Amino acid sequence: MNMELNPGFKPTDEGGIPEGWHECDISDLCTLQRGFDLTEATSKPGAIPVYSSSGLSYFHNEAKLPPPAVITGRKGILGRVFLVEEPCWPHDTTLWVKDFKGNDPRFVSVFLRHFRLERFDAATSVPTLNRNNVVGHTIRLPSLPEQRSIAIALSDVDSFLDSLTLLIDKKRDIQKASLRLLLTGQHRLPGFGGEWTEVNLGEVSLISKGEQLSQNKNTHGLIPHFNGGVSASGYTDTANTPKNTIAISEGGNSCGFVQFVTTPFWCGGHCYAVHPRGIENLFLYFSLKGKQDSIMGLRVGSGLPNIQKTALNSFKIALPRSRDEQTAIATFLFDMDTELAALEARRDKARQLKQGMIQELLSGRIRLA
């Protein structure tokens, strides 16, 4: 059979691999070894990280491995691969790379993560990875210089992602502090003074419970259907609530969750719609979102928890008497929300690009000079 090969590829039984690469068994990539038993109770005070199948678990005063170490889950959580750049202790629930077989450790960590070790689960109850089940699988490896180039390129992307995450965390902390200070009157925006007052939610809004959507109306339309929970329960072709409405989950484990729905939607039987009366809509949303934990504390019932409408109506919020100040606070917090959403979208896109890079680089479809 004739088949076209990309430039720089050479033919093999499976089609073609890049020039300078070679086919081998995965045992030629590295040797995996079972970790060392150590309980948190028997560990001693120290600064050496102990890695279990879920990641960093606690600390000890003795290391078993020098850096760089590559560790993955053996029992419990499978598939996660950790590149540890400091002396560490791999727990008994892990496998660690005993021999890199002359390969670049950072490349090995990327390869194993992409190899999806969790698919070799050999247990029926507790997930368990038998290293012997991994041996015998044919893989394709680049030369050591190209391994290093791939590892460096992906490390640069990781550094970018880490910097974005730090920025997002910092912005989120600032947002939380702003919510606490601005929505209680402890901090005032420039140009505003005057009194604040405390009111019941029912005094400044009309709270309506939604309507259960019949099965024949729960179609694959474009209108989101909110019926408790933190996201749409489904989609339909009919809306019973206008856009820019505050929704509060009425029942279930997430009852009390507050969100601002920017499109028309169907408000289900386990969802409240909050319509402002004489108060800035976005200000009311941020006031409720800032007190979401307290609203969740209103839940009653042990089976299917729910929040009673009477409890919401009597829920206390503080607000400035000036409608202009309400608008200014809402605008300030909305701008912060918008900036955070843009940063998170940028991070999500970078993560997607990284996954695409990994696939292209580990297949040789993209070569690094």
C-alpha positions as CSV (number, residue, x, y, z in Angstrom):
1,M,0.0,0.0,0.0
2,N,1.3,3.4,-0.9
3,M,1.1,6.1,1.8
4,E,2.3,9.6,1.9
5,L,4.8,10.6,4.5
6,N,5.5,14.0,5.9
7,P,8.9,15.5,4.8
8,G,11.6,14.3,7.2
9,F,9.8,11.0,8.1
10,K,11.0,7.6,7.3
11,P,8.8,4.5,6.5
12,T,8.1,1.9,9.2
13,D,5.6,-0.9,9.6
14,E,3.2,1.6,11.2
15,G,3.5,4.3,8.6
16,G,6.4,6.6,9.4
17,I,8.4,8.2,12.1
18,P,10.5,11.4,12.0
19,E,14.2,11.2,10.9
20,G,16.4,10.9,14.0
21,W,13.7,9.1,16.0
22,H,13.5,5.4,16.8
23,E,11.0,2.8,17.8
24,C,11.5,0.9,21.0
25,D,9.7,-0.7,24.0
26,I,8.6,1.7,26.7
27,S,11.1,-0.1,29.0
28,D,13.8,1.7,27.0
29,L,12.3,5.0,28.2
30,C,12.7,4.4,31.9
31,T,12.5,1.8,34.7
32,L,9.7,2.2,37.3
33,Q,10.3,1.3,40.9
34,R,7.8,1.0,43.8
35,G,8.0,3.7,46.4
36,F,8.9,3.5,50.1
37,D,6.5,2.9,52.9
38,L,6.0,5.8,55.3
39,T,2.9,6.9,57.2
40,E,2.3,10.5,58.3
41,A,2.2,9.3,61.8
42,T,5.8,7.8,61.6
43,S,7.2,10.7,59.6
44,K,9.6,13.1,61.4
45,P,9.6,16.9,61.3
46,G,11.5,18.1,58.3
47,A,11.4,19.9,54.9
48,I,11.6,16.9,52.6
49,P,8.3,16.5,50.6
50,V,6.6,13.1,50.6
51,Y,4.7,12.4,47.4
52,S,1.7,10.0,47.3
53,S,-0.4,9.1,44.3
54,S,-2.3,12.3,44.8
55,G,0.8,14.5,45.0
56,L,2.5,16.3,47.8
57,S,1.1,14.9,51.0
58,Y,3.3,15.8,54.0
59,F,6.9,16.3,54.9
60,H,9.7,14.2,56.4
61,N,13.4,14.7,57.5
62,E,14.9,12.2,55.0
63,A,15.0,12.0,51.2
64,K,15.0,8.9,49.1
65,L,15.5,10.5,45.7
66,P,17.7,13.4,44.4
67,P,16.3,15.9,41.9
68,P,15.0,15.8,39.3
69,A,12.7,12.9,40.3
70,V,9.7,11.6,38.3
71,I,6.9,10.1,40.3
72,T,3.5,8.7,39.4
73,G,0.6,7.0,41.1
74,R,0.7,3.2,41.8
75,K,-2.4,2.8,44.0
76,G,-5.4,5.1,44.5
77,I,-5.1,7.9,41.9
78,L,-3.5,6.8,38.7
79,G,-2.2,8.9,35.7
80,R,-0.8,11.9,37.5
81,V,2.9,12.4,36.9
82,F,5.0,14.7,39.1
83,L,8.4,16.2,38.2
84,V,10.0,17.0,41.5
85,E,12.9,19.5,41.4
86,E,14.1,18.9,45.0
87,P,15.1,15.9,47.1
88,C,12.0,14.0,48.0
89,W,10.4,10.7,49.3
90,P,8.2,8.7,47.0
91,H,5.4,7.0,49.0
92,D,4.5,3.4,48.8
93,T,1.4,4.3,46.8
94,T,3.7,5.6,43.9
95,L,6.1,4.4,41.3
96,W,9.3,6.4,40.7
97,V,11.7,6.4,37.8
98,K,14.7,4.4,39.0
99,D,16.6,4.6,35.7
100,F,16.0,7.2,32.9
101,K,18.0,5.0,30.4
102,G,19.9,8.1,29.2
103,N,16.7,10.0,28.4
104,D,16.0,13.5,29.6
105,P,14.1,13.4,32.9
106,R,11.8,16.3,32.1
107,F,11.0,14.8,28.7
108,V,10.2,11.5,30.5
109,S,7.8,13.2,32.8
110,V,6.0,14.8,29.8
111,F,5.9,11.5,27.9
112,L,4.5,9.5,30.9
113,R,1.8,12.1,31.5
114,H,0.7,11.9,27.9
115,F,1.0,8.1,27.8
116,R,-2.1,7.9,30.1
117,L,-0.9,5.4,32.6
118,E,-4.3,5.2,34.2
119,R,-5.5,3.0,31.4
120,F,-3.3,0.2,32.8
121,D,-5.5,-0.1,36.0
122,A,-5.2,-3.7,37.0
123,A,-7.6,-3.7,40.0
124,T,-11.3,-4.2,40.5
125,S,-11.8,-2.0,43.5
126,V,-8.9,0.3,44.4
127,P,-7.2,1.6,41.2
128,T,-3.8,0.0,41.0
129,L,-1.0,0.3,38.4
130,N,1.1,-2.9,37.8
131,R,4.3,-1.7,36.2
132,N,4.7,-5.0,34.4
133,N,1.5,-4.3,32.4
134,V,3.2,-1.2,30.9
135,V,6.2,-3.1,29.5
136,G,5.7,-4.4,26.0
137,H,4.2,-1.3,24.5
138,T,6.1,0.1,21.5
139,I,6.8,3.8,21.5
140,R,8.7,6.3,19.4
141,L,11.5,8.4,20.9
142,P,13.4,11.4,19.6
143,S,17.1,12.0,20.1
144,L,18.3,13.3,23.4
145,P,18.9,16.9,22.0
146,E,15.4,16.9,20.7
147,Q,14.0,15.6,24.0
148,R,15.7,18.5,25.7
149,S,14.3,21.0,23.2
150,I,10.8,19.6,23.7
151,A,11.1,19.7,27.5
152,I,12.4,23.3,27.4
153,A,9.6,24.4,25.1
154,L,6.9,22.9,27.3
155,S,8.6,24.2,30.4
156,D,8.3,27.7,29.0
157,V,4.6,27.2,28.5
158,D,4.3,25.9,32.1
159,S,6.1,29.0,33.3
160,F,3.6,31.2,31.4
161,L,0.7,29.3,32.9
162,D,2.1,29.5,36.4
163,S,2.5,33.3,36.0
164,L,-1.0,33.6,34.8
165,T,-2.3,31.5,37.7
166,L,-0.4,33.6,40.2
167,L,-1.9,36.8,38.7
168,I,-5.4,35.3,38.7
169,D,-5.0,34.3,42.4
170,K,-3.8,37.7,43.3
171,K,-6.6,39.4,41.4
172,R,-9.1,37.1,43.1
173,D,-7.8,37.9,46.5
174,I,-8.1,41.6,45.7
175,Q,-11.6,41.0,44.5
176,K,-12.6,39.2,47.7
177,A,-11.2,42.0,49.8
178,S,-13.0,44.6,47.7
179,L,-16.3,42.7,48.1
180,R,-15.9,42.7,51.9
181,L,-14.9,46.3,52.2
182,L,-17.1,48.0,49.6
183,L,-20.2,46.0,50.3
184,T,-20.2,46.8,54.0
185,G,-19.3,50.5,53.7
186,Q,-15.9,50.0,55.4
187,H,-14.3,51.5,52.4
188,R,-15.9,54.2,50.2
189,L,-15.2,55.0,46.6
190,P,-13.9,58.6,46.0
191,G,-16.7,61.2,46.1
192,F,-19.1,59.3,48.2
193,G,-20.2,59.7,51.8
194,G,-23.5,59.5,53.6
195,E,-25.3,56.7,55.5
196,W,-25.7,53.0,54.8
197,T,-28.7,51.1,55.9
198,E,-29.5,47.4,56.6
199,V,-32.6,45.9,55.0
200,N,-34.3,42.6,54.5
201,L,-33.8,41.2,51.0
202,G,-37.6,41.0,50.6
203,E,-37.8,44.8,51.1
204,V,-35.7,45.6,48.0
205,S,-36.6,42.7,45.7
206,L,-39.3,40.4,44.6
207,I,-38.3,36.7,44.9
208,S,-40.1,34.2,42.7
209,K,-39.7,30.5,42.6
210,G,-39.4,29.0,39.1
211,E,-41.6,26.5,37.4
212,Q,-40.8,22.9,36.8
213,L,-40.1,22.3,33.1
214,S,-42.2,19.5,31.6
215,Q,-40.3,16.7,30.0
216,N,-41.6,17.4,26.5
217,K,-40.3,21.0,26.7
218,N,-36.8,19.9,27.9
219,T,-35.5,19.9,24.3
220,H,-32.1,20.6,22.8
221,G,-32.8,24.3,22.3
222,L,-30.6,27.3,23.0
223,I,-32.3,28.6,26.1
224,P,-30.5,27.5,29.3
225,H,-32.6,25.7,32.0
226,F,-31.5,26.4,35.6
227,N,-33.0,24.1,38.2
228,G,-30.6,24.2,41.1
229,G,-26.9,23.4,40.8
230,V,-24.2,25.8,39.7
231,S,-24.7,25.5,35.9
232,A,-27.5,24.9,33.4
233,S,-29.4,21.6,33.9
234,G,-30.2,21.5,30.2
235,Y,-31.5,23.6,27.4
236,T,-35.0,24.3,26.0
237,D,-36.6,26.5,23.4
238,T,-38.6,28.6,25.8
239,A,-37.7,31.2,28.5
240,N,-39.7,32.3,31.5
241,T,-37.2,34.8,32.9
242,P,-35.5,37.8,31.3
243,K,-31.8,38.3,30.9
244,N,-29.7,40.0,33.6
245,T,-31.6,38.3,36.4
246,I,-30.1,37.1,39.7
247,A,-30.7,33.4,40.2
248,I,-30.3,31.5,43.5
249,S,-30.3,27.7,43.7
250,E,-33.2,26.5,45.8
251,G,-32.5,22.9,46.4
252,G,-29.8,20.2,46.4
253,N,-26.2,20.2,47.6
254,S,-25.5,23.6,46.0
255,C,-28.6,25.4,47.3
256,G,-27.8,29.0,48.0
257,F,-25.4,29.3,45.0
258,V,-25.8,32.8,43.5
259,Q,-25.3,33.7,39.8
260,F,-26.1,36.5,37.4
261,V,-27.7,35.1,34.2
262,T,-27.0,37.4,31.3
263,T,-29.3,35.6,28.8
264,P,-33.1,34.8,28.9
265,F,-33.5,31.5,30.7
266,W,-36.0,29.0,32.1
267,C,-36.1,29.3,35.9
268,G,-36.9,25.8,37.2
269,G,-38.8,24.6,40.3
270,H,-35.5,24.4,42.3
271,C,-34.4,27.9,41.4
272,Y,-35.3,31.4,42.7
273,A,-35.3,34.5,40.5
274,V,-34.5,37.7,42.4
275,H,-35.9,40.9,40.8
276,P,-34.7,44.2,42.3
277,R,-37.0,46.9,43.5
278,G,-35.5,50.4,44.1
279,I,-32.0,49.0,44.1
280,E,-29.2,48.7,41.5
281,N,-29.4,45.2,40.0
282,L,-25.7,44.5,39.8
283,F,-25.1,45.9,43.3
284,L,-27.7,43.5,44.7
285,Y,-26.0,40.6,42.8
286,F,-22.6,41.4,44.2
287,S,-24.1,41.9,47.7
288,L,-25.7,38.4,47.6
289,K,-22.6,36.8,45.9
290,G,-20.4,38.3,48.7
291,K,-22.7,36.6,51.3
292,Q,-23.1,33.4,49.4
293,D,-21.8,31.3,52.2
294,S,-24.3,32.8,54.6
295,I,-27.1,32.2,52.1
296,M,-26.0,28.6,51.9
297,G,-26.2,28.4,55.7
298,L,-30.0,29.0,55.4
299,R,-30.5,25.5,54.1
300,V,-32.9,23.1,55.9
301,G,-33.6,19.4,55.5
302,S,-31.3,16.4,55.7
303,G,-32.4,14.4,52.6
304,L,-32.7,17.0,49.9
305,P,-31.6,20.3,51.5
306,N,-33.4,23.4,50.4
307,I,-33.8,27.1,51.2
308,Q,-37.2,28.5,52.1
309,K,-38.4,31.6,50.4
310,T,-39.3,33.1,53.8
311,A,-35.6,32.8,54.9
312,L,-34.4,34.6,51.8
313,N,-37.0,37.4,52.2
314,S,-35.7,38.1,55.7
315,F,-32.0,37.8,54.8
316,K,-30.1,41.0,55.8
317,I,-28.0,43.0,53.4
318,A,-26.4,46.5,53.7
319,L,-26.6,49.2,51.1
320,P,-25.8,52.9,50.6
321,R,-28.9,55.1,50.4
322,S,-27.3,56.8,47.3
323,R,-28.3,55.0,44.1
324,D,-25.3,56.6,42.4
325,E,-23.0,54.9,45.0
326,Q,-24.6,51.6,44.4
327,T,-24.0,52.0,40.7
328,A,-20.4,53.0,41.2
329,I,-19.7,50.0,43.4
330,A,-21.4,47.6,41.0
331,T,-19.4,49.1,38.1
332,F,-16.1,48.8,40.0
333,L,-16.8,45.1,40.9
334,F,-18.1,44.3,37.5
335,D,-14.9,45.6,35.9
336,M,-12.9,43.4,38.2
337,D,-15.1,40.4,37.3
338,T,-14.5,41.1,33.6
339,E,-10.8,41.3,34.0
340,L,-10.7,38.0,35.9
341,A,-12.8,36.3,33.3
342,A,-10.5,37.5,30.6
343,L,-7.4,36.2,32.4
344,E,-9.1,32.8,33.1
345,A,-10.1,32.6,29.4
346,R,-6.5,33.4,28.4
347,R,-5.2,30.6,30.7
348,D,-7.7,28.1,29.4
349,K,-6.6,28.9,25.8
350,A,-2.9,28.5,26.9
351,R,-3.7,25.1,28.4
352,Q,-5.4,24.0,25.2
353,L,-2.5,25.2,23.2
354,K,-0.1,23.3,25.5
355,Q,-2.1,20.1,24.9
356,G,-1.9,20.6,21.2
357,M,1.8,21.3,21.4
358,I,2.3,18.0,23.4
359,Q,0.5,16.0,20.8
360,E,2.4,17.6,17.9
361,L,5.8,17.5,19.6
362,L,5.5,13.9,20.8
363,S,4.4,12.7,17.4
364,G,7.2,14.6,15.6
365,R,4.6,16.4,13.4
366,I,6.3,19.6,14.7
367,R,10.1,19.6,15.0
368,L,12.1,22.0,17.0
369,A,15.3,23.3,15.4
